[in-house]
Amino acid sequence: MSETYAEPALATYEREVAGLMEAGEPFGVVEDAIEQVADLTENAKAALWLLAFSLQKPGDQLRAARGHLASVG
C-alpha cells in the first residue's frame, strides 16, 4: 500500500522539478531541492535527477556529464 501513496507524491515532485527547470533555475539548485526531499527513496531521487538532467539544454548536459566524469576520474 505504501507504493500507492508514494506515486502521487512522486508525480507532484516530477511536476515541480519540470517547473523549476522550465523556469530556468540552475541545475545545481534543482539537484539540491531533490536531495532535500526526505520522503523519497534514492531510486526516486535518481529518477527526478535524470528528469532534471534531461530537461537541460544539450550543451549544458554535455558540460555537466564531462564535469561529473572528471570529478570521478
PyMOL Python script that loads the backbone (N, CA, C, O; Angstrom):
from pymol import cmd

cmd.read_pdbstr("""\
ATOM      1  N   MET A   1       0.812  -1.199   0.000  1.00  0.00           N
ATOM      2  CA  MET A   1       0.000   0.000   0.000  1.00  0.00           C
ATOM      3  C   MET A   1       0.852   1.258   0.000  1.00  0.00           C
ATOM      4  O   MET A   1       0.404   2.289  -0.501  1.00  0.00           O
ATOM      5  N   SER A   2       2.044   1.213   0.534  1.00  0.00           N
ATOM      6  CA  SER A   2       2.862   2.421   0.553  1.00  0.00           C
ATOM      7  C   SER A   2       3.181   2.887  -0.862  1.00  0.00           C
ATOM      8  O   SER A   2       3.318   4.089  -1.092  1.00  0.00           O
ATOM      9  N   GLU A   3       3.303   1.959  -1.820  1.00  0.00           N
ATOM     10  CA  GLU A   3       3.562   2.356  -3.197  1.00  0.00           C
ATOM     11  C   GLU A   3       2.404   3.164  -3.756  1.00  0.00           C
ATOM     12  O   GLU A   3       2.619   4.088  -4.541  1.00  0.00           O
ATOM     13  N   THR A   4       1.186   2.834  -3.368  1.00  0.00           N
ATOM     14  CA  THR A   4       0.020   3.574  -3.826  1.00  0.00           C
ATOM     15  C   THR A   4       0.090   5.017  -3.349  1.00  0.00           C
ATOM     16  O   THR A   4      -0.261   5.930  -4.097  1.00  0.00           O
ATOM     17  N   TYR A   5       0.533   5.237  -2.129  1.00  0.00           N
ATOM     18  CA  TYR A   5       0.618   6.596  -1.601  1.00  0.00           C
ATOM     19  C   TYR A   5       1.832   7.339  -2.145  1.00  0.00           C
ATOM     20  O   TYR A   5       1.783   8.561  -2.288  1.00  0.00           O
ATOM     21  N   ALA A   6       2.908   6.645  -2.449  1.00  0.00           N
ATOM     22  CA  ALA A   6       4.129   7.289  -2.929  1.00  0.00           C
ATOM     23  C   ALA A   6       3.978   7.794  -4.358  1.00  0.00           C
ATOM     24  O   ALA A   6       4.582   8.803  -4.721  1.00  0.00           O
ATOM     25  N   GLU A   7       3.194   7.120  -5.160  1.00  0.00           N
ATOM     26  CA  GLU A   7       3.093   7.501  -6.563  1.00  0.00           C
ATOM     27  C   GLU A   7       2.559   8.914  -6.748  1.00  0.00           C
ATOM     28  O   GLU A   7       3.154   9.671  -7.515  1.00  0.00           O
ATOM     29  N   PRO A   8       1.469   9.317  -6.089  1.00  0.00           N
ATOM     30  CA  PRO A   8       1.019  10.697  -6.271  1.00  0.00           C
ATOM     31  C   PRO A   8       2.063  11.718  -5.804  1.00  0.00           C
ATOM     32  O   PRO A   8       2.218  12.767  -6.430  1.00  0.00           O
ATOM     33  N   ALA A   9       2.774  11.426  -4.720  1.00  0.00           N
ATOM     34  CA  ALA A   9       3.804  12.350  -4.251  1.00  0.00           C
ATOM     35  C   ALA A   9       4.910  12.461  -5.288  1.00  0.00           C
ATOM     36  O   ALA A   9       5.392  13.562  -5.557  1.00  0.00           O
ATOM     37  N   LEU A  10       5.317  11.350  -5.872  1.00  0.00           N
ATOM     38  CA  LEU A  10       6.359  11.372  -6.882  1.00  0.00           C
ATOM     39  C   LEU A  10       5.905  12.168  -8.107  1.00  0.00           C
ATOM     40  O   LEU A  10       6.694  12.913  -8.690  1.00  0.00           O
ATOM     41  N   ALA A  11       4.660  12.016  -8.493  1.00  0.00           N
ATOM     42  CA  ALA A  11       4.133  12.778  -9.628  1.00  0.00           C
ATOM     43  C   ALA A  11       4.163  14.277  -9.325  1.00  0.00           C
ATOM     44  O   ALA A  11       4.439  15.086 -10.211  1.00  0.00           O
ATOM     45  N   THR A  12       3.885  14.641  -8.090  1.00  0.00           N
ATOM     46  CA  THR A  12       3.949  16.049  -7.685  1.00  0.00           C
ATOM     47  C   THR A  12       5.381  16.558  -7.780  1.00  0.00           C
ATOM     48  O   THR A  12       5.622  17.644  -8.308  1.00  0.00           O
ATOM     49  N   TYR A  13       6.327  15.784  -7.275  1.00  0.00           N
ATOM     50  CA  TYR A  13       7.730  16.179  -7.359  1.00  0.00           C
ATOM     51  C   TYR A  13       8.189  16.260  -8.808  1.00  0.00           C
ATOM     52  O   TYR A  13       8.981  17.133  -9.163  1.00  0.00           O
ATOM     53  N   GLU A  14       7.697  15.363  -9.636  1.00  0.00           N
ATOM     54  CA  GLU A  14       8.042  15.388 -11.053  1.00  0.00           C
ATOM     55  C   GLU A  14       7.607  16.711 -11.684  1.00  0.00           C
ATOM     56  O   GLU A  14       8.374  17.328 -12.423  1.00  0.00           O
ATOM     57  N   ARG A  15       6.395  17.140 -11.399  1.00  0.00           N
ATOM     58  CA  ARG A  15       5.906  18.423 -11.928  1.00  0.00           C
ATOM     59  C   ARG A  15       6.728  19.586 -11.387  1.00  0.00           C
ATOM     60  O   ARG A  15       7.029  20.533 -12.113  1.00  0.00           O
ATOM     61  N   GLU A  16       7.088  19.509 -10.109  1.00  0.00           N
ATOM     62  CA  GLU A  16       7.872  20.586  -9.506  1.00  0.00           C
ATOM     63  C   GLU A  16       9.258  20.686 -10.135  1.00  0.00           C
ATOM     64  O   GLU A  16       9.729  21.785 -10.427  1.00  0.00           O
ATOM     65  N   VAL A  17       9.909  19.551 -10.344  1.00  0.00           N
ATOM     66  CA  VAL A  17      11.226  19.543 -10.964  1.00  0.00           C
ATOM     67  C   VAL A  17      11.132  20.104 -12.384  1.00  0.00           C
ATOM     68  O   VAL A  17      11.943  20.945 -12.773  1.00  0.00           O
ATOM     69  N   ALA A  18      10.160  19.648 -13.147  1.00  0.00           N
ATOM     70  CA  ALA A  18       9.993  20.146 -14.507  1.00  0.00           C
ATOM     71  C   ALA A  18       9.732  21.651 -14.506  1.00  0.00           C
ATOM     72  O   ALA A  18      10.266  22.380 -15.342  1.00  0.00           O
ATOM     73  N   GLY A  19       8.917  22.107 -13.572  1.00  0.00           N
ATOM     74  CA  GLY A  19       8.621  23.532 -13.477  1.00  0.00           C
ATOM     75  C   GLY A  19       9.851  24.358 -13.145  1.00  0.00           C
ATOM     76  O   GLY A  19      10.055  25.432 -13.712  1.00  0.00           O
ATOM     77  N   LEU A  20      10.667  23.863 -12.233  1.00  0.00           N
ATOM     78  CA  LEU A  20      11.896  24.575 -11.883  1.00  0.00           C
ATOM     79  C   LEU A  20      12.837  24.662 -13.083  1.00  0.00           C
ATOM     80  O   LEU A  20      13.412  25.717 -13.353  1.00  0.00           O
ATOM     81  N   MET A  21      12.988  23.560 -13.795  1.00  0.00           N
ATOM     82  CA  MET A  21      13.876  23.554 -14.952  1.00  0.00           C
ATOM     83  C   MET A  21      13.338  24.468 -16.048  1.00  0.00           C
ATOM     84  O   MET A  21      14.103  25.209 -16.666  1.00  0.00           O
ATOM     85  N   GLU A  22      12.050  24.425 -16.290  1.00  0.00           N
ATOM     86  CA  GLU A  22      11.451  25.266 -17.323  1.00  0.00           C
ATOM     87  C   GLU A  22      11.524  26.744 -16.954  1.00  0.00           C
ATOM     88  O   GLU A  22      11.553  27.606 -17.832  1.00  0.00           O
ATOM     89  N   ALA A  23      11.552  27.035 -15.652  1.00  0.00           N
ATOM     90  CA  ALA A  23      11.671  28.424 -15.191  1.00  0.00           C
ATOM     91  C   ALA A  23      13.110  28.924 -15.267  1.00  0.00           C
ATOM     92  O   ALA A  23      13.375  30.099 -15.011  1.00  0.00           O
ATOM     93  N   GLY A  24      14.039  28.037 -15.617  1.00  0.00           N
ATOM     94  CA  GLY A  24      15.424  28.445 -15.770  1.00  0.00           C
ATOM     95  C   GLY A  24      16.259  28.389 -14.505  1.00  0.00           C
ATOM     96  O   GLY A  24      17.332  28.989 -14.436  1.00  0.00           O
ATOM     97  N   GLU A  25      15.765  27.662 -13.494  1.00  0.00           N
ATOM     98  CA  GLU A  25      16.566  27.514 -12.274  1.00  0.00           C
ATOM     99  C   GLU A  25      17.858  26.780 -12.595  1.00  0.00           C
ATOM    100  O   GLU A  25      17.856  25.864 -13.416  1.00  0.00           O
ATOM    101  N   PRO A  26      18.957  27.164 -11.965  1.00  0.00           N
ATOM    102  CA  PRO A  26      20.204  26.439 -12.201  1.00  0.00           C
ATOM    103  C   PRO A  26      20.067  24.970 -11.802  1.00  0.00           C
ATOM    104  O   PRO A  26      19.376  24.629 -10.842  1.00  0.00           O
ATOM    105  N   PHE A  27      20.739  24.117 -12.561  1.00  0.00           N
ATOM    106  CA  PHE A  27      20.652  22.676 -12.314  1.00  0.00           C
ATOM    107  C   PHE A  27      21.058  22.329 -10.888  1.00  0.00           C
ATOM    108  O   PHE A  27      20.443  21.465 -10.263  1.00  0.00           O
ATOM    109  N   GLY A  28      22.075  22.985 -10.372  1.00  0.00           N
ATOM    110  CA  GLY A  28      22.532  22.713  -9.009  1.00  0.00           C
ATOM    111  C   GLY A  28      21.463  22.999  -7.968  1.00  0.00           C
ATOM    112  O   GLY A  28      21.359  22.290  -6.967  1.00  0.00           O
ATOM    113  N   VAL A  29      20.676  24.024  -8.198  1.00  0.00           N
ATOM    114  CA  VAL A  29      19.583  24.359  -7.282  1.00  0.00           C
ATOM    115  C   VAL A  29      18.536  23.247  -7.297  1.00  0.00           C
ATOM    116  O   VAL A  29      18.018  22.851  -6.253  1.00  0.00           O
ATOM    117  N   VAL A  30      18.236  22.752  -8.491  1.00  0.00           N
ATOM    118  CA  VAL A  30      17.250  21.674  -8.619  1.00  0.00           C
ATOM    119  C   VAL A  30      17.799  20.387  -7.986  1.00  0.00           C
ATOM    120  O   VAL A  30      17.067  19.670  -7.305  1.00  0.00           O
ATOM    121  N   GLU A  31      19.079  20.099  -8.211  1.00  0.00           N
ATOM    122  CA  GLU A  31      19.709  18.935  -7.571  1.00  0.00           C
ATOM    123  C   GLU A  31      19.574  19.009  -6.053  1.00  0.00           C
ATOM    124  O   GLU A  31      19.213  18.028  -5.402  1.00  0.00           O
ATOM    125  N   ASP A  32      19.867  20.178  -5.501  1.00  0.00           N
ATOM    126  CA  ASP A  32      19.775  20.356  -4.046  1.00  0.00           C
ATOM    127  C   ASP A  32      18.342  20.163  -3.552  1.00  0.00           C
ATOM    128  O   ASP A  32      18.117  19.547  -2.510  1.00  0.00           O
ATOM    129  N   ALA A  33      17.384  20.687  -4.300  1.00  0.00           N
ATOM    130  CA  ALA A  33      15.979  20.546  -3.911  1.00  0.00           C
ATOM    131  C   ALA A  33      15.564  19.076  -3.899  1.00  0.00           C
ATOM    132  O   ALA A  33      14.852  18.633  -2.998  1.00  0.00           O
ATOM    133  N   ILE A  34      16.012  18.327  -4.899  1.00  0.00           N
ATOM    134  CA  ILE A  34      15.691  16.891  -4.951  1.00  0.00           C
ATOM    135  C   ILE A  34      16.300  16.172  -3.754  1.00  0.00           C
ATOM    136  O   ILE A  34      15.641  15.355  -3.111  1.00  0.00           O
ATOM    137  N   GLU A  35      17.555  16.476  -3.460  1.00  0.00           N
ATOM    138  CA  GLU A  35      18.255  15.798  -2.371  1.00  0.00           C
ATOM    139  C   GLU A  35      17.600  16.071  -1.012  1.00  0.00           C
ATOM    140  O   GLU A  35      17.672  15.229  -0.117  1.00  0.00           O
ATOM    141  N   GLN A  36      16.979  17.210  -0.853  1.00  0.00           N
ATOM    142  CA  GLN A  36      16.387  17.594   0.430  1.00  0.00           C
ATOM    143  C   GLN A  36      15.042  16.930   0.710  1.00  0.00           C
ATOM    144  O   GLN A  36      14.537  17.022   1.829  1.00  0.00           O
ATOM    145  N   VAL A  37      14.458  16.269  -0.273  1.00  0.00           N
ATOM    146  CA  VAL A  37      13.164  15.615  -0.074  1.00  0.00           C
ATOM    147  C   VAL A  37      13.380  14.340   0.733  1.00  0.00           C
ATOM    148  O   VAL A  37      13.959  13.373   0.239  1.00  0.00           O
ATOM    149  N   ALA A  38      12.915  14.347   1.961  1.00  0.00           N
ATOM    150  CA  ALA A  38      13.189  13.242   2.890  1.00  0.00           C
ATOM    151  C   ALA A  38      12.346  11.998   2.619  1.00  0.00           C
ATOM    152  O   ALA A  38      12.773  10.888   2.937  1.00  0.00           O
ATOM    153  N   ASP A  39      11.165  12.162   2.043  1.00  0.00           N
ATOM    154  CA  ASP A  39      10.267  11.013   1.919  1.00  0.00           C
ATOM    155  C   ASP A  39      10.382  10.273   0.592  1.00  0.00           C
ATOM    156  O   ASP A  39       9.467   9.540   0.215  1.00  0.00           O
ATOM    157  N   LEU A  40      11.496  10.454  -0.124  1.00  0.00           N
ATOM    158  CA  LEU A  40      11.698   9.739  -1.376  1.00  0.00           C
ATOM    159  C   LEU A  40      12.843   8.745  -1.237  1.00  0.00           C
ATOM    160  O   LEU A  40      13.815   8.993  -0.523  1.00  0.00           O
ATOM    161  N   THR A  41      12.715   7.631  -1.922  1.00  0.00           N
ATOM    162  CA  THR A  41      13.797   6.655  -1.959  1.00  0.00           C
ATOM    163  C   THR A  41      14.932   7.205  -2.816  1.00  0.00           C
ATOM    164  O   THR A  41      14.745   8.163  -3.566  1.00  0.00           O
ATOM    165  N   GLU A  42      16.092   6.601  -2.702  1.00  0.00           N
ATOM    166  CA  GLU A  42      17.227   7.001  -3.544  1.00  0.00           C
ATOM    167  C   GLU A  42      16.908   6.773  -5.014  1.00  0.00           C
ATOM    168  O   GLU A  42      17.337   7.554  -5.864  1.00  0.00           O
ATOM    169  N   ASN A  43      16.166   5.719  -5.330  1.00  0.00           N
ATOM    170  CA  ASN A  43      15.776   5.461  -6.723  1.00  0.00           C
ATOM    171  C   ASN A  43      14.864   6.556  -7.255  1.00  0.00           C
ATOM    172  O   ASN A  43      15.006   6.981  -8.401  1.00  0.00           O
ATOM    173  N   ALA A  44      13.933   7.013  -6.436  1.00  0.00           N
ATOM    174  CA  ALA A  44      13.036   8.084  -6.856  1.00  0.00           C
ATOM    175  C   ALA A  44      13.811   9.377  -7.058  1.00  0.00           C
ATOM    176  O   ALA A  44      13.567  10.108  -8.018  1.00  0.00           O
ATOM    177  N   LYS A  45      14.748   9.661  -6.151  1.00  0.00           N
ATOM    178  CA  LYS A  45      15.580  10.859  -6.306  1.00  0.00           C
ATOM    179  C   LYS A  45      16.415  10.773  -7.576  1.00  0.00           C
ATOM    180  O   LYS A  45      16.570  11.763  -8.290  1.00  0.00           O
ATOM    181  N   ALA A  46      16.950   9.595  -7.855  1.00  0.00           N
ATOM    182  CA  ALA A  46      17.749   9.410  -9.070  1.00  0.00           C
ATOM    183  C   ALA A  46      16.898   9.638 -10.318  1.00  0.00           C
ATOM    184  O   ALA A  46      17.359  10.232 -11.292  1.00  0.00           O
ATOM    185  N   ALA A  47      15.666   9.166 -10.280  1.00  0.00           N
ATOM    186  CA  ALA A  47      14.771   9.364 -11.424  1.00  0.00           C
ATOM    187  C   ALA A  47      14.456  10.846 -11.614  1.00  0.00           C
ATOM    188  O   ALA A  47      14.410  11.327 -12.746  1.00  0.00           O
ATOM    189  N   LEU A  48      14.238  11.571 -10.521  1.00  0.00           N
ATOM    190  CA  LEU A  48      13.982  13.007 -10.623  1.00  0.00           C
ATOM    191  C   LEU A  48      15.222  13.750 -11.116  1.00  0.00           C
ATOM    192  O   LEU A  48      15.116  14.694 -11.899  1.00  0.00           O
ATOM    193  N   TRP A  49      16.394  13.320 -10.656  1.00  0.00           N
ATOM    194  CA  TRP A  49      17.636  13.917 -11.123  1.00  0.00           C
ATOM    195  C   TRP A  49      17.779  13.718 -12.626  1.00  0.00           C
ATOM    196  O   TRP A  49      18.145  14.646 -13.346  1.00  0.00           O
ATOM    197  N   LEU A  50      17.488  12.503 -13.100  1.00  0.00           N
ATOM    198  CA  LEU A  50      17.588  12.206 -14.519  1.00  0.00           C
ATOM    199  C   LEU A  50      16.606  13.054 -15.322  1.00  0.00           C
ATOM    200  O   LEU A  50      16.933  13.527 -16.410  1.00  0.00           O
ATOM    201  N   LEU A  51      15.419  13.242 -14.789  1.00  0.00           N
ATOM    202  CA  LEU A  51      14.444  14.114 -15.449  1.00  0.00           C
ATOM    203  C   LEU A  51      15.008  15.527 -15.566  1.00  0.00           C
ATOM    204  O   LEU A  51      14.992  16.121 -16.644  1.00  0.00           O
ATOM    205  N   ALA A  52      15.498  16.054 -14.465  1.00  0.00           N
ATOM    206  CA  ALA A  52      16.058  17.407 -14.486  1.00  0.00           C
ATOM    207  C   ALA A  52      17.221  17.495 -15.460  1.00  0.00           C
ATOM    208  O   ALA A  52      17.321  18.453 -16.227  1.00  0.00           O
ATOM    209  N   PHE A  53      18.101  16.500 -15.433  1.00  0.00           N
ATOM    210  CA  PHE A  53      19.247  16.483 -16.340  1.00  0.00           C
ATOM    211  C   PHE A  53      18.778  16.503 -17.792  1.00  0.00           C
ATOM    212  O   PHE A  53      19.341  17.216 -18.622  1.00  0.00           O
ATOM    213  N   SER A  54      17.753  15.720 -18.091  1.00  0.00           N
ATOM    214  CA  SER A  54      17.270  15.625 -19.472  1.00  0.00           C
ATOM    215  C   SER A  54      16.601  16.911 -19.948  1.00  0.00           C
ATOM    216  O   SER A  54      16.485  17.144 -21.151  1.00  0.00           O
ATOM    217  N   LEU A  55      16.163  17.743 -19.010  1.00  0.00           N
ATOM    218  CA  LEU A  55      15.494  18.996 -19.379  1.00  0.00           C
ATOM    219  C   LEU A  55      16.470  20.150 -19.574  1.00  0.00           C
ATOM    220  O   LEU A  55      16.057  21.263 -19.900  1.00  0.00           O
ATOM    221  N   GLN A  56      17.757  19.896 -19.377  1.00  0.00           N
ATOM    222  CA  GLN A  56      18.768  20.920 -19.648  1.00  0.00           C
ATOM    223  C   GLN A  56      18.976  21.046 -21.155  1.00  0.00           C
ATOM    224  O   GLN A  56      18.606  20.160 -21.925  1.00  0.00           O
ATOM    225  N   LYS A  57      19.566  22.152 -21.554  1.00  0.00           N
ATOM    226  CA  LYS A  57      19.965  22.310 -22.946  1.00  0.00           C
ATOM    227  C   LYS A  57      21.045  21.270 -23.237  1.00  0.00           C
ATOM    228  O   LYS A  57      21.839  20.944 -22.356  1.00  0.00           O
ATOM    229  N   PRO A  58      21.082  20.743 -24.474  1.00  0.00           N
ATOM    230  CA  PRO A  58      22.068  19.701 -24.789  1.00  0.00           C
ATOM    231  C   PRO A  58      23.513  20.094 -24.454  1.00  0.00           C
ATOM    232  O   PRO A  58      24.261  19.259 -23.945  1.00  0.00           O
ATOM    233  N   GLY A  59      23.918  21.311 -24.720  1.00  0.00           N
ATOM    234  CA  GLY A  59      25.276  21.743 -24.396  1.00  0.00           C
ATOM    235  C   GLY A  59      25.535  21.714 -22.901  1.00  0.00           C
ATOM    236  O   GLY A  59      26.624  21.351 -22.458  1.00  0.00           O
ATOM    237  N   ASP A  60      24.530  22.098 -22.126  1.00  0.00           N
ATOM    238  CA  ASP A  60      24.658  22.060 -20.669  1.00  0.00           C
ATOM    239  C   ASP A  60      24.761  20.621 -20.175  1.00  0.00           C
ATOM    240  O   ASP A  60      25.505  20.328 -19.240  1.00  0.00           O
ATOM    241  N   GLN A  61      24.006  19.724 -20.813  1.00  0.00           N
ATOM    242  CA  GLN A  61      24.077  18.303 -20.452  1.00  0.00           C
ATOM    243  C   GLN A  61      25.489  17.765 -20.657  1.00  0.00           C
ATOM    244  O   GLN A  61      26.028  17.067 -19.799  1.00  0.00           O
ATOM    245  N   LEU A  62      26.079  18.096 -21.799  1.00  0.00           N
ATOM    246  CA  LEU A  62      27.410  17.602 -22.119  1.00  0.00           C
ATOM    247  C   LEU A  62      28.454  18.152 -21.146  1.00  0.00           C
ATOM    248  O   LEU A  62      29.321  17.414 -20.678  1.00  0.00           O
ATOM    249  N   ARG A  63      28.370  19.438 -20.847  1.00  0.00           N
ATOM    250  CA  ARG A  63      29.308  20.036 -19.888  1.00  0.00           C
ATOM    251  C   ARG A  63      29.166  19.386 -18.512  1.00  0.00           C
ATOM    252  O   ARG A  63      30.166  19.092 -17.857  1.00  0.00           O
ATOM    253  N   ALA A  64      27.934  19.164 -18.078  1.00  0.00           N
ATOM    254  CA  ALA A  64      27.707  18.547 -16.772  1.00  0.00           C
ATOM    255  C   ALA A  64      28.234  17.115 -16.745  1.00  0.00           C
ATOM    256  O   ALA A  64      28.868  16.701 -15.774  1.00  0.00           O
ATOM    257  N   ALA A  65      27.974  16.369 -17.802  1.00  0.00           N
ATOM    258  CA  ALA A  65      28.442  14.985 -17.860  1.00  0.00           C
ATOM    259  C   ALA A  65      29.961  14.932 -17.824  1.00  0.00           C
ATOM    260  O   ALA A  65      30.540  14.116 -17.108  1.00  0.00           O
ATOM    261  N   ARG A  66      30.603  15.794 -18.588  1.00  0.00           N
ATOM    262  CA  ARG A  66      32.067  15.809 -18.586  1.00  0.00           C
ATOM    263  C   ARG A  66      32.603  16.244 -17.210  1.00  0.00           C
ATOM    264  O   ARG A  66      33.625  15.737 -16.749  1.00  0.00           O
ATOM    265  N   GLY A  67      31.915  17.169 -16.574  1.00  0.00           N
ATOM    266  CA  GLY A  67      32.323  17.594 -15.239  1.00  0.00           C
ATOM    267  C   GLY A  67      32.228  16.474 -14.222  1.00  0.00           C
ATOM    268  O   GLY A  67      33.115  16.306 -13.386  1.00  0.00           O
ATOM    269  N   HIS A  68      31.143  15.706 -14.298  1.00  0.00           N
ATOM    270  CA  HIS A  68      30.969  14.558 -13.411  1.00  0.00           C
ATOM    271  C   HIS A  68      32.036  13.507 -13.669  1.00  0.00           C
ATOM    272  O   HIS A  68      32.597  12.931 -12.737  1.00  0.00           O
ATOM    273  N   LEU A  69      32.309  13.264 -14.941  1.00  0.00           N
ATOM    274  CA  LEU A  69      33.347  12.281 -15.279  1.00  0.00           C
ATOM    275  C   LEU A  69      34.717  12.720 -14.769  1.00  0.00           C
ATOM    276  O   LEU A  69      35.485  11.904 -14.260  1.00  0.00           O
ATOM    277  N   ALA A  70      35.012  13.978 -14.903  1.00  0.00           N
ATOM    278  CA  ALA A  70      36.303  14.488 -14.438  1.00  0.00           C
ATOM    279  C   ALA A  70      36.430  14.390 -12.917  1.00  0.00           C
ATOM    280  O   ALA A  70      37.522  14.178 -12.390  1.00  0.00           O
ATOM    281  N   SER A  71      35.307  14.547 -12.223  1.00  0.00           N
ATOM    282  CA  SER A  71      35.358  14.504 -10.762  1.00  0.00           C
ATOM    283  C   SER A  71      35.558  13.093 -10.210  1.00  0.00           C
ATOM    284  O   SER A  71      36.003  12.937  -9.073  1.00  0.00           O
ATOM    285  N   VAL A  72      35.244  12.083 -10.981  1.00  0.00           N
ATOM    286  CA  VAL A  72      35.420  10.708 -10.518  1.00  0.00           C
ATOM    287  C   VAL A  72      36.654  10.046 -11.119  1.00  0.00           C
ATOM    288  O   VAL A  72      37.046   8.958 -10.697  1.00  0.00           O
ATOM    289  N   GLY A  73      37.265  10.698 -12.099  1.00  0.00           N
ATOM    290  CA  GLY A  73      38.390  10.091 -12.809  1.00  0.00           C
ATOM    291  C   GLY A  73      39.700  10.429 -12.291  1.00  0.00           C
ATOM    292  O   GLY A  73      40.711   9.968 -12.821  1.00  0.00           O
TER     293      GLY A  73
END
""", "prot")
cmd.dss("prot")
cmd.show_as("cartoon", "prot")
cmd.util.cbc("prot")
cmd.orient("prot")
